[in-house]
Amino acid sequence: MALSAEELTEIEKVLSAANAETQAFVELRTKFPHLAWTRCDASDVTEAPFRSYSRFDVHLLDSADHCAQITDDPTRATGVILAKRSAGR
């Protein structure tokens, strides 16, 4: 299941909102139930993010070939890792 340009735009809107820190994960899981959503601390992910916002890094997850891996290709994305950045990053 690929992420469309429209879905990426909607994710950006949610993560750029003033209340993103407290509401983003729940709102995104509700809006995009077809995607697997994982949240963690940004320091838990060593790969470069697909996109970065003030409080979050976004990593795309590809689990199509039996092993989950980070991808930078939205057409391969089956999920999203929402990595919360610390205030100093």
N, CA and C of each residue as an Amber inpcrd file, in Angstrom:
protein
   267
   0.8440000  -1.1710000   0.0000000   0.0000000   0.0000000   0.0000000
   0.8900000   1.2350000   0.0000000   0.7570000   2.0420000  -0.9840000
   1.5930000   3.2250000  -1.1450000   0.9870000   4.4320000  -0.4350000
   1.8540000   5.3450000  -0.0820000   1.4190000   6.6420000   0.4510000
   1.2980000   7.6050000  -0.7190000   0.1460000   8.2100000  -0.8770000
  -0.0650000   9.1640000  -1.9630000   0.4580000  10.5470000  -1.5800000
   0.6050000  11.3870000  -2.5700000   1.0320000  12.7660000  -2.3260000
   0.0340000  13.4890000  -1.4340000  -1.2530000  13.1840000  -1.6020000
  -2.2860000  13.8120000  -0.7820000  -2.1660000  13.3680000   0.6790000
  -1.8770000  12.0990000   0.8960000  -1.7120000  11.6050000   2.2600000
  -0.4790000  12.2270000   2.9130000   0.6000000  12.3540000   2.1670000
   1.8010000  12.9960000   2.7000000   1.5350000  14.4510000   3.0640000
   0.7380000  15.1330000   2.2610000   0.3640000  16.5180000   2.5580000
  -0.4690000  16.5870000   3.8270000  -1.3980000  15.6570000   4.0000000
  -2.2390000  15.6430000   5.2000000  -1.4070000  15.3310000   6.4440000
  -0.4550000  14.4150000   6.3340000   0.4390000  14.1100000   7.4520000
   1.2360000  15.3520000   7.8230000   1.7180000  16.0640000   6.8320000
   2.4680000  17.2960000   7.0820000   1.6150000  18.3240000   7.8150000
   0.3630000  18.4650000   7.4250000  -0.5360000  19.4150000   8.0890000
  -0.7090000  19.0650000   9.5650000  -0.9160000  17.7880000   9.8370000
  -1.1180000  17.3540000  11.2260000   0.1420000  17.6130000  12.0490000
   1.3040000  17.2720000  11.5050000   2.5520000  17.4150000  12.2590000
   3.0150000  18.8660000  12.3750000   2.4780000  19.7450000  11.5500000
   2.8270000  21.1660000  11.6190000   1.8580000  21.9630000  12.4900000
   0.7970000  21.3330000  12.9480000  -0.2070000  22.0240000  13.7660000
   0.3550000  22.3670000  15.1470000  -0.2290000  23.3640000  15.7590000
   0.2310000  23.8320000  17.0730000   0.1110000  22.7510000  18.1480000
  -0.8980000  21.8930000  18.0500000  -1.1090000  20.8550000  19.0650000
  -0.5210000  19.5030000  18.6500000   0.3910000  19.5000000  17.7000000
   0.9300000  18.2540000  17.1600000   1.5660000  17.3780000  18.2290000
   2.2320000  17.9630000  19.1770000   2.9500000  17.1660000  20.1720000
   2.0140000  16.2560000  20.9680000   0.8280000  16.7250000  21.2510000
  -0.0820000  15.9380000  22.0830000  -1.1130000  15.1530000  21.2790000
  -1.4260000  15.5790000  20.0780000  -2.5320000  14.9700000  19.3320000
  -2.1350000  14.2030000  18.0760000  -0.9260000  14.3640000  17.5920000
  -0.5530000  13.8650000  16.2690000  -0.7230000  12.3570000  16.1030000
  -0.1940000  11.5770000  17.0210000  -0.2220000  10.1280000  16.8470000
  -1.6460000   9.5950000  16.7420000  -2.4970000   9.9800000  17.6570000
  -3.8850000   9.5100000  17.6540000  -4.6090000   9.9880000  16.4030000
  -4.4160000  11.2430000  16.0480000  -5.0910000  11.7910000  14.8700000
  -4.6500000  11.0730000  13.5940000  -3.3600000  10.8210000  13.4510000
  -2.8620000  10.1600000  12.2480000  -3.3200000   8.7030000  12.1710000
  -3.3340000   8.0030000  13.2830000  -3.8330000   6.6120000  13.2880000
  -5.3010000   6.5680000  12.8980000  -6.0520000   7.5630000  13.3330000
  -7.4760000   7.6210000  13.0040000  -7.6900000   7.9450000  11.5250000
  -6.9170000   8.8910000  10.9940000  -7.0730000   9.3110000   9.5960000
  -6.5570000   8.2750000   8.6040000  -5.5620000   7.5030000   9.0050000
  -4.9220000   6.5610000   8.0870000  -4.8570000   5.1600000   8.7060000
  -6.0140000   4.5190000   8.9040000  -6.0210000   3.2050000   9.5590000
  -5.3930000   2.0950000   8.7170000  -5.2050000   2.3330000   7.4310000
  -4.6010000   1.3280000   6.5530000  -3.0800000   1.2530000   6.7050000
  -2.5020000   2.1940000   7.4420000  -1.0610000   2.2060000   7.6780000
  -0.7520000   1.7320000   9.0910000   0.3660000   1.0540000   9.2390000
   0.8530000   0.6820000  10.5680000   1.5790000   1.8900000  11.1420000
   1.2140000   2.3040000  12.3420000   1.8190000   3.4690000  12.9910000
   2.6030000   3.0220000  14.2170000   3.8270000   3.5150000  14.3170000
   4.6890000   3.2420000  15.4620000   5.2310000   4.5650000  15.9520000
   5.3050000   4.7160000  17.2640000   5.9140000   5.9390000  17.7990000
   7.0820000   5.5440000  18.6920000   8.0770000   6.4090000  18.6910000
   9.2690000   6.1560000  19.4950000  10.0130000   7.4790000  19.6660000
  11.0990000   7.4340000  20.3900000  11.9700000   8.5870000  20.5270000
  12.8640000   8.6530000  19.2910000  13.1580000   9.8410000  18.8240000
  13.9900000   9.9960000  17.6280000  15.3620000   9.3500000  17.7920000
  15.8710000   9.2800000  18.9950000  17.1850000   8.6690000  19.2170000
  17.1550000   7.1490000  19.0340000  15.9620000   6.5640000  18.9490000
  15.8390000   5.1280000  18.7370000  16.0060000   4.7210000  17.2760000
  16.0020000   5.6830000  16.3700000  16.0860000   5.3860000  14.9370000
  17.3820000   5.9820000  14.3910000  18.2240000   5.1320000  13.8200000
  19.5220000   5.6070000  13.3270000  19.4760000   6.0750000  11.8770000
  18.4900000   5.6350000  11.1160000  18.3810000   6.0420000   9.7180000
  17.9440000   7.5030000   9.6040000  18.3240000   8.1240000   8.5070000
  17.9020000   9.5040000   8.2400000  16.3920000   9.5210000   8.0290000
  15.7060000  10.5290000   8.5680000  14.2460000  10.5960000   8.4030000
  13.8450000  10.9110000   6.9630000  12.6570000  10.4540000   6.6000000
  12.0550000  10.8040000   5.3110000  11.7280000  12.2930000   5.2940000
  11.1430000  12.7610000   6.4040000  10.8430000  14.1880000   6.5930000
  11.0120000  14.5250000   8.0700000  11.3370000  15.7680000   8.3430000
  11.4770000  16.2430000   9.7240000  10.5900000  17.4580000   9.9400000
  10.0080000  17.5100000  11.1190000   9.1740000  18.6350000  11.5430000
   9.7060000  19.1210000  12.8820000   9.1610000  20.1720000  13.4100000
   9.7230000  20.7660000  14.6270000   9.8040000  19.7840000  15.7900000
   8.8330000  18.9170000  15.9600000   8.8200000  17.9920000  17.1030000
   8.9320000  16.5260000  16.7050000   8.8720000  16.2140000  15.4120000
   8.8720000  14.8160000  14.9740000   9.7300000  14.6020000  13.7370000
  10.3150000  13.4050000  13.6560000  10.8990000  12.8940000  12.4240000
   9.9480000  11.8230000  11.9260000   9.7930000  11.7480000  10.6190000
   8.9330000  10.7460000  10.0030000   9.8070000   9.7810000   9.2150000
   9.6510000   8.5080000   9.5130000  10.3390000   7.4440000   8.7910000
   9.2670000   6.5640000   8.1640000   9.4760000   6.1550000   6.9310000
   8.5290000   5.2820000   6.2590000   8.9570000   3.8330000   6.4610000
   7.9840000   2.9860000   6.6890000   8.2250000   1.5750000   6.9700000
   7.7300000   0.7280000   5.8050000   8.5710000  -0.1830000   5.3460000
   8.2200000  -1.1240000   4.2850000   8.2800000  -2.5240000   4.8800000
   7.1250000  -3.1670000   5.0080000   7.0820000  -4.5230000   5.5560000
   6.5320000  -5.5150000   4.5350000   6.6370000  -5.1830000   3.2760000
   6.0640000  -6.0160000   2.2210000   6.8250000  -7.3120000   1.9810000
   8.1110000  -7.3600000   2.2530000   8.9270000  -8.5280000   1.9280000
   9.3370000  -9.3220000   3.1600000   8.4130000  -9.5710000   4.0660000
   8.6040000 -10.3880000   5.2720000   9.4510000  -9.7310000   6.3540000
  10.3660000  -8.8690000   5.9940000  11.2020000  -8.1780000   6.9780000
  10.9180000  -6.6820000   6.8940000  10.5850000  -6.1020000   8.0160000
  10.3240000  -4.6570000   8.0300000  11.6370000  -3.9070000   7.8900000
  11.5960000  -2.8390000   7.1060000  12.7710000  -1.9850000   6.9400000
  12.3380000  -0.5510000   6.6770000  13.2270000   0.3680000   6.9750000
  12.9860000   1.7820000   6.7000000  13.1910000   2.0170000   5.2070000
  12.3150000   2.8030000   4.6210000  12.4350000   3.1470000   3.2090000
  12.2390000   4.6410000   3.0320000  12.7660000   5.1770000   1.9540000
  12.4870000   6.5810000   1.6270000  11.5620000   6.6730000   0.4140000
  10.9580000   5.5460000   0.0610000  10.0860000   5.4540000  -1.1070000
   8.6220000   5.3550000  -0.6550000   7.8460000   6.4280000  -0.8230000
   6.4380000   6.3990000  -0.4050000   5.6230000   5.3110000  -1.1010000
   6.0250000   4.8950000  -2.2930000   5.2730000   3.8490000  -2.9970000
   5.4650000   2.4790000  -2.3620000   6.4700000   2.3210000  -1.5080000
   6.7260000   1.0540000  -0.8020000   6.2460000   1.0840000   0.6520000
   5.7830000   2.2340000   1.1050000   5.4370000   2.4040000   2.5220000
   4.1730000   1.6330000   2.8960000   4.3020000   0.8290000   3.9510000
   3.1550000   0.1390000   4.5270000   2.8610000   0.6750000   5.9280000
   3.7400000   1.5530000   6.4020000   3.5650000   2.1250000   7.7260000
   4.4590000   3.3370000   7.9100000   4.2920000   3.9620000   9.0720000
   5.0220000   5.1820000   9.3990000   5.5500000   5.0780000  10.8230000
   6.7890000   5.4640000  10.9950000   7.3630000   5.5930000  12.3340000
   7.3860000   7.0730000  12.6610000   6.7110000   7.4310000  13.7130000
   6.6630000   8.8130000  14.1720000   7.6240000   8.9300000  15.3500000
   8.7790000   9.5330000  15.0910000   9.8420000   9.6150000  16.0930000
   9.8500000  11.0050000  16.7150000   9.5620000  11.0610000  18.0020000
   9.4900000  12.3540000  18.6980000  10.8960000  12.8780000  18.9770000
  11.1120000  14.1110000  18.5820000  12.3990000  14.7640000  18.7860000
  12.4060000  15.4690000  20.1310000  13.5460000  15.4750000  20.7710000
  13.6660000  16.2090000  22.0410000  13.7120000  17.7000000  21.7260000
  13.4340000  18.5120000  22.7200000  13.3470000  19.9630000  22.5300000
  14.6470000  20.5540000  22.0130000  15.7750000  19.9540000  22.3070000
  17.0520000  20.5200000  21.9100000  17.5520000  20.1160000  20.5470000
  16.8250000  19.2540000  19.8290000  17.2940000  18.7520000  18.5440000
  16.8500000  19.5830000  17.3990000
